[in-house]
């Protein structure tokens, strides 16, 4: 068995008892420490996290970016791998992380992009934007996320960013209804942020965004080949694209 890497596994949680063990189990063999920052779970999340070797800390919800930054600040290792509770690394991906560090190649960059593959209701995507989505999840501990309310991103200006072939699995939803509620929440946060920036949405902007999304992911990127579950997933995202602009347009009219 390979010794743990100079790597902190970081996860933020709230009521993730049904999937936290899979996430943390995929980090145990590669990370020198695992830190879970919980925001008030009322299920088995905290007990399962501790049973899987994690140090659990508590922080009331600060927002996606700020919560992740608070969790990263708890890391004691020079490198961080940041996963959501619904994400995990398969054994071959764990070996690829080990090889990246063993070869010394990890030190040639400050941020390594992993390739995230989305699973939707038991179906793993093979095509479309969510089959190999580059995400910046392996990085030096001093880095932080930009403080924005939704779709947080790592601040990488001036940093060396490299792409790896390491695959990250993402089981995005327990049900279609739950996933649509999550997307509705994202749409509200997105419209509020865009309103604060002074942005507007002209009539038909939402419908055009939905159509563009479907054309790109179902036709240009081959999402049709993934079958009915993928079609359902992409339809929900097209609805999300339309909704965020409808909400922005409505909020702009009320503000004016």
C-alpha positions as CSV (number, residue, x, y, z in Angstrom):
1,X,0.0,0.0,0.0
2,X,1.3,3.4,-1.0
3,X,1.9,5.9,1.9
4,X,-0.6,8.8,2.1
5,X,0.3,11.9,0.0
6,X,1.0,15.4,1.3
7,X,-2.7,16.0,0.6
8,X,-5.7,17.1,2.6
9,X,-9.0,15.8,1.4
10,X,-11.7,18.5,2.0
11,X,-15.5,18.0,1.9
12,X,-18.3,20.3,2.9
13,X,-21.5,18.6,4.1
14,X,-25.0,18.9,5.3
15,X,-27.2,15.8,5.6
16,X,-25.2,13.6,3.2
17,X,-25.4,10.4,5.3
18,X,-26.4,8.3,2.3
19,X,-23.3,9.1,0.3
20,X,-20.6,10.6,2.5
21,X,-18.9,7.1,3.1
22,X,-18.4,6.6,-0.6
23,X,-16.8,10.0,-1.0
24,X,-14.5,9.7,2.0
25,X,-13.7,6.1,1.3
26,X,-12.2,7.1,-2.0
27,X,-9.9,9.6,-0.3
28,X,-8.6,7.5,2.6
29,X,-5.8,5.8,0.7
30,X,-4.3,8.9,-0.9
31,X,-4.8,11.7,1.7
32,X,-2.7,12.3,4.8
33,X,-5.8,13.9,6.4
34,X,-9.5,14.3,5.6
35,X,-11.4,17.3,6.9
36,X,-15.2,17.6,6.7
37,X,-16.7,20.9,7.4
38,X,-20.4,20.3,8.3
39,X,-23.0,23.0,8.4
40,X,-25.5,21.4,10.7
41,X,-26.4,17.9,9.6
42,X,-29.3,16.2,11.5
43,X,-28.7,12.8,10.0
44,X,-25.8,10.3,10.2
45,X,-23.3,12.5,8.2
46,X,-21.0,13.5,11.1
47,X,-20.9,10.0,12.7
48,X,-20.1,8.4,9.3
49,X,-17.5,11.0,8.5
50,X,-15.7,10.3,11.7
51,X,-16.0,6.5,11.2
52,X,-14.3,7.0,7.8
53,X,-11.3,8.8,9.3
54,X,-12.3,12.4,8.9
55,X,-11.7,15.3,11.3
56,X,-15.1,17.0,11.5
57,X,-15.5,20.7,12.2
58,X,-18.7,22.8,12.2
59,X,-19.5,26.0,10.5
60,X,-22.9,27.5,9.9
61,X,-23.6,28.0,6.2
62,X,-21.7,30.9,4.6
63,X,-22.5,30.3,1.0
64,X,-20.8,27.9,-1.5
65,X,-17.6,29.8,-2.0
66,X,-17.0,31.0,1.5
67,X,-17.9,27.6,3.0
68,X,-15.3,25.9,0.8
69,X,-12.7,28.6,1.6
70,X,-13.3,28.0,5.3
71,X,-12.8,24.3,4.8
72,X,-9.6,24.7,2.8
73,X,-8.3,27.0,5.6
74,X,-8.5,24.0,8.0
75,X,-6.1,21.9,5.8
76,X,-2.7,21.3,7.2
77,X,-1.1,19.7,4.1
78,X,0.5,21.7,1.2
79,X,-2.0,20.2,-1.3
80,X,-5.8,20.0,-1.2
81,X,-8.2,17.7,-3.1
82,X,-11.7,19.2,-2.8
83,X,-14.7,16.9,-3.3
84,X,-18.4,17.5,-2.9
85,X,-20.2,14.7,-0.9
86,X,-21.8,13.4,-4.1
87,X,-18.4,12.9,-5.8
88,X,-15.8,10.2,-5.5
89,X,-12.7,8.7,-7.1
90,X,-12.7,5.2,-8.5
91,X,-9.6,3.0,-7.6
92,X,-8.0,3.7,-11.0
93,X,-8.3,7.4,-10.4
94,X,-6.8,7.1,-6.9
95,X,-3.8,5.3,-8.5
96,X,-3.5,8.1,-11.0
97,X,-3.3,10.7,-8.2
98,X,-0.6,8.6,-6.5
99,X,1.3,8.4,-9.7
100,X,1.1,12.1,-10.3
101,X,2.8,12.8,-7.0
102,X,5.2,9.8,-7.1
103,X,6.6,11.0,-10.5
104,X,7.2,14.5,-9.2
105,X,4.9,15.9,-11.9
106,X,2.5,17.3,-9.4
107,X,5.0,20.0,-8.5
108,X,5.1,21.4,-12.1
109,X,1.7,23.1,-11.6
110,X,-0.3,24.9,-8.8
111,X,-3.7,23.6,-9.9
112,X,-4.6,20.3,-11.6
113,X,-7.9,19.9,-13.4
114,X,-9.7,16.6,-12.9
115,X,-12.2,15.3,-15.5
116,X,-15.6,15.1,-13.9
117,X,-18.1,12.5,-15.2
118,X,-21.7,13.1,-14.2
119,X,-24.1,10.2,-13.3
120,X,-27.8,10.9,-13.5
121,X,-30.2,8.5,-11.8
122,X,-27.9,5.6,-12.4
123,X,-26.7,6.6,-15.9
124,X,-23.1,7.7,-16.4
125,X,-22.7,10.3,-19.2
126,X,-20.5,9.4,-22.1
127,X,-21.2,12.5,-24.3
128,X,-22.1,16.2,-23.8
129,X,-20.6,18.8,-21.6
130,X,-20.9,16.7,-18.4
131,X,-19.0,13.6,-19.6
132,X,-15.5,15.0,-19.2
133,X,-16.0,18.4,-17.5
134,X,-12.6,19.9,-16.4
135,X,-12.8,21.0,-12.7
136,X,-10.1,22.6,-10.6
137,X,-10.1,20.3,-7.6
138,X,-6.5,19.4,-6.9
139,X,-4.5,22.5,-5.9
140,X,-2.0,24.1,-3.5
141,X,-3.5,24.9,-0.1
142,X,-3.0,28.7,-0.3
143,X,-5.6,29.0,-3.1
144,X,-9.2,30.1,-2.5
145,X,-12.5,30.5,-4.4
146,X,-13.8,33.8,-5.7
147,X,-16.6,35.0,-3.4
148,X,-19.7,34.7,-5.6
149,X,-23.1,33.2,-4.7
150,X,-23.3,30.4,-7.2
151,X,-21.0,28.4,-9.6
152,X,-18.0,29.2,-7.4
153,X,-14.6,29.0,-9.1
154,X,-11.0,28.8,-7.9
155,X,-9.0,32.0,-8.2
156,X,-6.2,30.9,-10.5
157,X,-4.8,34.2,-11.9
158,X,-1.0,34.0,-11.9
159,X,-1.1,30.3,-11.1
160,X,0.1,27.4,-13.2
161,X,-3.0,25.4,-14.2
162,X,-2.6,21.9,-15.9
163,X,-5.1,19.3,-17.1
164,X,-4.9,15.8,-15.9
165,X,-6.6,12.7,-17.1
166,X,-7.8,11.8,-13.6
167,X,-11.5,11.1,-13.6
168,X,-13.8,12.4,-10.9
169,X,-17.2,10.7,-10.6
170,X,-20.3,12.8,-9.7
171,X,-23.7,11.4,-8.8
172,X,-25.6,14.6,-9.1
173,X,-29.1,13.7,-8.0
174,X,-31.2,11.4,-5.7
175,X,-34.2,12.1,-7.9
176,X,-35.3,14.3,-10.8
177,X,-37.5,16.3,-8.6
178,X,-34.7,17.0,-6.1
179,X,-32.4,17.9,-8.9
180,X,-34.9,20.4,-10.4
181,X,-35.3,22.0,-7.0
182,X,-31.5,22.4,-6.8
183,X,-31.4,24.0,-10.2
184,X,-34.2,26.3,-9.3
185,X,-32.1,27.4,-6.3
186,X,-29.1,28.0,-8.5
187,X,-31.3,30.0,-10.9
188,X,-32.5,32.3,-8.1
189,X,-28.9,32.9,-6.9
190,X,-27.7,33.5,-10.5
191,X,-30.5,36.0,-11.2
192,X,-29.8,37.9,-7.9
193,X,-26.1,38.1,-8.7
194,X,-26.7,39.3,-12.2
195,X,-29.2,41.9,-11.0
196,X,-26.6,43.2,-8.5
197,X,-24.1,43.5,-11.4
198,X,-26.6,45.6,-13.3
199,X,-27.3,43.1,-16.0
200,X,-30.5,42.8,-17.9
201,X,-32.3,40.1,-20.0
202,X,-34.1,41.0,-23.1
203,X,-37.4,39.2,-24.1
204,X,-36.7,35.8,-25.4
205,X,-33.2,35.6,-23.9
206,X,-34.1,32.6,-21.7
207,X,-35.7,30.6,-24.6
208,X,-32.7,31.3,-26.7
209,X,-30.3,30.1,-23.9
210,X,-32.3,26.9,-23.5
211,X,-32.3,26.2,-27.2
212,X,-28.5,26.9,-27.4
213,X,-27.9,24.5,-24.5
214,X,-29.8,21.7,-26.1
215,X,-28.2,22.2,-29.5
216,X,-24.7,22.1,-28.0
217,X,-25.2,19.2,-25.6
218,X,-27.6,16.9,-27.5
219,X,-26.4,17.5,-31.1
220,X,-23.0,19.1,-31.3
221,X,-21.5,17.1,-28.3
222,X,-23.5,13.9,-28.9
223,X,-25.7,13.8,-25.9
224,X,-28.4,12.1,-27.8
225,X,-26.3,9.0,-27.8
226,X,-26.5,8.8,-24.1
227,X,-30.2,7.8,-24.1
228,X,-33.3,8.8,-22.2
229,X,-31.8,9.5,-18.8
230,X,-29.3,11.9,-20.4
231,X,-32.1,13.5,-22.4
232,X,-34.0,14.1,-19.1
233,X,-30.9,15.6,-17.5
234,X,-30.2,17.9,-20.4
235,X,-33.9,19.0,-20.5
236,X,-33.7,20.0,-16.9
237,X,-30.6,22.1,-17.6
238,X,-32.3,23.7,-20.5
239,X,-35.2,24.7,-18.3
240,X,-32.6,26.0,-15.8
241,X,-31.0,28.2,-18.5
242,X,-34.4,29.7,-19.4
243,X,-35.4,30.1,-15.8
244,X,-32.4,32.2,-14.7
245,X,-33.1,34.7,-17.4
246,X,-36.8,34.9,-16.7
247,X,-36.1,35.5,-13.0
248,X,-33.6,38.2,-13.9
249,X,-36.0,39.9,-16.3
250,X,-38.8,39.8,-13.6
251,X,-36.4,41.1,-10.9
252,X,-35.2,43.9,-13.2
253,X,-38.8,45.0,-13.9
254,X,-39.6,45.1,-10.1
255,X,-36.4,47.0,-9.4
256,X,-37.2,49.6,-12.1
